[in-house]
């Protein structure tokens, strides 16, 4: 009896230690996820490193390997297959052009692209596996949103230090390595996040109305045509069933167009040369893809293939992928979004409507921005949102199997 009591006491102590360790591990995981969300919304790698392709956030690189794979022996999310497979294609493309192509002089920056695709696969899996409740989704989205709001405020502080004007109105332009179009991309992604927090009542309505006014004015002042059109369309789509919200949204958009119509006309006229340059970049990218259809011209090889190009990418996500990584990578990237949309619509009856609107409008925003920028695949925000989407899909699948649809996300 004494021996049995001794063993039971040791087991109890061991269980308590394991419970405490698991609790600390969970807190550490969500602290890391929160930091990554905030830094992604802010558009920086903080606290992080800059090594060959800007992997960033070394803490988050250690987390999936030690906690997710080795300790808990978790399986990767299915959606992680796509960025991982693209990373494999990128590695073959990099290796081939390093050995064979004379023009390919990108060095380790090309390898950094390969590593970053693996990094995206880890990001999507960790969010898809660890996020299990509606409150945890709100936690991640709120920190993404706070990071974006901080970027908006910093943009205006930066403008005050070096003021720029266009047709008598302030213009938000360069912030370190973020130009006006990049700011427009980040600000447009703030729209579905803000709508979600408003619809889920996570932040009070008066505060959100102030944020919406600041956000849309900031989008307008980037003079990014795509950001203005995309953010306006997302706003209308999000409130498509709410006639009052649609009325106020259209009234606000119509008022802005009436008051600042000359601004848009002037901006369009001033960007004719830029539009021609973009078309030239797209044509160059298509030429690269036609001459190197299987593995492209190599990661970071866009600006090296033709001597006359003086830019690092095609300013178009789809052209850039097929030009640098080839047809297989483009197909994988396209199939990933098809898989995401099918998964989202199949689980619509089991996912809260606010989450459905968030992920549908976010994916739509990313896809539309892909026609004017390369950020929808080279930035962390898309992969965080993809991981959160799969977390909701996985949880809804578990709920359906248990016939307890209202437990987590409903």
N, C-alpha and C positions, 0 to 999 in steps of 0.2 A: 504493500500500500504506500509506503514511504517513497519507494522508487517511482511508482506511478504518479504520485503527487509531485515529485521533483520534475519528471518529464512534462507533466501538464503545465507546471509553472514556467518551464523553459519555453514550451510552445506558446504560451500566452504572451510572454515577453517578446518572443520572436515575431508573433503576429502583430503586436503593438508597434514594434519597430518597422515592420513592413508597411503597416497602414500609415504610419507617420512619414516614411520614405515616399510612399505613393502620393500622399497629400502634397509634400514639398515638390515632388516631381511635377504634379499637375499645375501647381502655382507657377513653377518655373516655366513650364511649357506655355501657359497663357500669358505670362509676362513677356516672353520672347515673341509670341504671336502679336501681342499688342504693340510692342516696340516696332516690329516689322510693318504692321499696318500703318502706324503713325508716320514712319519714315517713308513708306511708299506714297502715302497721300501728300506728303511734303515734297516729294520728288528728289529725295537725297538718300544716301547710303549712311544712315546714322543709327547707332555707332558702328562703323564698318571699316572696310579696307578697300583699296583700289588696286586690284591685281589682275592684269591681263583680261580685260573684258568687264571690269567693274562688277565682280561677283557680289561683294558687299556683305555685311552682317555675318561675320565669321561665327558668331554665336549660333546663328540659325543653321549654319552648315554642320556644326557639331551635333546639334540637337537631333535631327532625323536619324543620323547614323548610330549614335549611342543609345538613344531612348527608343526610337521607333523601330529600328531594324534589329539591333543586337539584343536589347533587353526584353522588349515586349513581343518581338517576332511578329510584328504586324505586317500584313500584306499591303502592297502599294495599291492606291486607288487606280481603277481601270483607266481613268482619264490621263493619268501620268504616263501611260504608254505612249501617247502622242508626242509630248515634248522629248521624252527619252529616245524614241525612234528617230525624231528629227535630229537630235544630238548625235546619234550614231551616223546618220547620213552626213551631217556636218563634219564629223571626224574623218570619214572616208574622203570627202571633198577636200578638206584641209590637207590630209596626208598626200593625196594624189598631186595636188597643185604645188605643194612644197617640193616634191620629188621631180616633177615633170615641167611645170610651167615657168617660163622665164620672167613673166610679168608679175608673178605672185610674190610680193616683197612685204607682206604684212607682218611677218614675224609672229610673236606669241599672241598678238591681238586676235589672230584667227583662231588659235587654240582657246582663247578666252570665250569666244562665241560658243564653241563646243561645250565648255564647262558650264556656261550659263544655261544652256538648254537642260543639262542634268540638274542644275540648281532649280529650274522651273518645275521639273518633275518632282523634286523633293518638296517644294513649296505646296504644290497642289495636293500631294498625298497627306502631308501633315495637317493641313486645314481640313481636308475631307475626312480624316480619321478622328481627329481630336475634338472637332466642333460637333456637338451632339444635341444642343438645345437652342431654342429660340433666343434665349437670353445671351448665349455665347455668340450667336450671329450678330445680335445688336451690339455686343461689346466690340467685336471686330469692325463692324461697319462704322460705329461711332468714332473709333480711333482713326480709321481711314478718313472719315469726314473731318475730324479735328485737324489732321495733318493737312488736308486740302484747304481748310479754312485758314490755317496758319500761313499757307503759301499765298492765299489771296491777300491777307493783311501785309505780309512781307513784300508782295509785289507793289503795293501802294506806298509802303515806306521807302522802298528802293526808288520808286518814281519820284518821290519828293526830293530825294538826293540828286537825281539827274533827270529833270523834267523834260518830257517830250510832248509835242502837241501836233494835232492833225485837224484841220478845219476848226480851230479854236477849242478843241476838246483834248483832254489828257489821253495819252497813249501808253499802255503797259507794254514794255518791250523786254529787252534782255535782262535776265537775272542770272548772273554767272553763266552757266551753259544752257539756260532755258530761254529760247527766243519767243516771240509773240505767238507763233503758231503752236509751240509746245505748251505755253501757258493756256492757250485756248483749249488744247486737248485735256489738260488736267482740270480746268474749270468745267468743261462740258461733262466730265465724269463725276463731278460734284453734284450735278443735277439729279441723276437717279438715286444717289446716296441721300441727298437732302429730302427728296420726295418720300423715300422709304422711312426716314426718321420722323417725318411729318405724319405719314399715314399710320405708323406704328405708335404714335404719340410718345416717342422716346424723348423728345425735346419739345418744350412748350411752343404753342402756335405763334405767339407774338415774336419770340426769338427767331423762329424759322422764317417768318415773313420779312424780318429785317435782313436775315442772311440771304434770302432769295433776292431781295432788292440789291444788296451788295454784290451778290454772285452774278446776276444777269447784267448789271452795269459793268462789272469787271470783264465779263465775256465780251460785251459790246466794245469796250475800250481796248481789247487786244487787237481789234480790227481783223480778226480771223473770220473769214466768211464761213468756213466750214463749221467752226465752233458755234457761231450764231445760229446757223440753220439747224444743226444737229440738236443743240440744247433746246431750241424752240419746239422742234418736232417731238423730242422726248417728253417735254412738258405736256403737250397736247395728248400724246398717246397714253401717258400715265393716268390722266384724269378723264379718259374717254367716256367713262360711265357716269361721271359727275358733271351734270350740265352746268351747275353753278360755277364749279372750278374752271370748266372749259370757257364759259362766258368771260370770267375775270381774266383768264390767261390770254384769250384772244384779244380782249380789250387792251390789256397791257402791251401785248406784242404790237397790235395795230397802232397804239399811241406812240410807241417807240419808233415805228416805221414812219409815222406821220411827222414826228418831231425831228428825226435824224435821217430822213430820206436822203438828203443831200450828202450826208456822211457816207452812206452806203454807195451812192453813185460815184462819189469821188474816190472811195476806196477801190471800187471795181475798175474804174478807169486807170487808177495808179498801178493796178496789179496785172495789167495786160501782159507786160513783159515777163512778170513772174509766172503767169500761166503758160506762156510760151516755153519758158525754161523747164517747167514741170513736165510739159508734154515731151520735150526733148529728152529728159531723163527717163521717162517711161519708154519712149521708143528705143533708147539705148539699152535699157534693161531687157526689153523684148528681144533685141538683137543678141544680147549675151545669152539669153535662155535658148534661142534657136540654134546658136553655135555650140552650146554646152548643155544639152537638154537633160542629161541624167544627173550630174552632180554640180551643175552650175560653174561659176567662175571662182568659187571658193569663198569661205567666210571672210568678210571685210574686203573682198576683192573687187567690189563695184567701182571704186574710184581708181583702181590700178589697171583695169582691163583696157580702157581707152585713155590715151594720153590727154585728150581734151577735156575730160571730166574733172571738175574741181569740187566735187561734193562726195560725201561718204556713202550716200544711199540714194534710192530712187524717189524718196518722199512718197512712197506707196508701198504698203506692207506686202501686198500680194506679188507685185512686180519684183520687189526686193528679194523675197524668199525664192521665187523661181529663178531669178537671175543669179543669185549667189549660191544657192543650195540645190537647185534643180527641180525637176518635175516631181520626183518622189516626195521630197519635203513639202512641196506645195500641196500635193494630194493629201498628205498626212495632216497638214495644218487645216485644210478645208474640211476634211472628215471629222476633225476634232470639234469644230463648231456645229457640224451637222449632228454629231453624237450628243453634244450638249443640248441643242434645241429639242431633239427627239426625247431625251431623258427628261427635260423640263416639262414638256407638254404631256408626256405620258403620266407623270406624277402630279400634274396640276390639281386633280381632285383631292390629293393628300397633302398639299402644301398650302400654307396660309397665303391669301391673296396678296398681302403686302410683299411677301418674299417673291412670289411669282412676278409681280410687276417690277420689283428691283432687278431680278436676274434677267428678265426679258429685255428691259430697257437698257441695262448695262451691256449685254451682249450686242444689242442693236447699236449702241453708241460706239462700242469697240469696232464693230464691223464697218460702220460708216466712216469712222476716223481712219480706218485702214486705207482708204482711198487717197488720203492726203498726208499721211505720216507713217513712219515705221514703228511708232511707239506701241501699237496694240500687241506686239509680241516681244519687244525689247525692254519693256517696263514691268515692274513687279505687280502693279495694281491688277492687270487682267488675270494673272495667275492666282492671286489671292481670291478674286471674285469667282474664278472657276472652281477653286478648292471649296469655297463656301457653298457654291451651287451643288456640288457633288455631295457635300455633307448633308444638305437638305434632302437630296434625292435618296441617299442611303438611309437616312432616318425615316423617311416616308415609306421606304420599302420594308424596313423592319416593323414599322407600325402596322402596315397592311398585313404582314404575315401574322402578327399577333392579334389582329382585329381590334387594335387600340389606336385608332387614327388620331385621336385628340391628345395624345400624351405629350408629344414633343413640339411639332410644328403646325399644330392646328388650333 
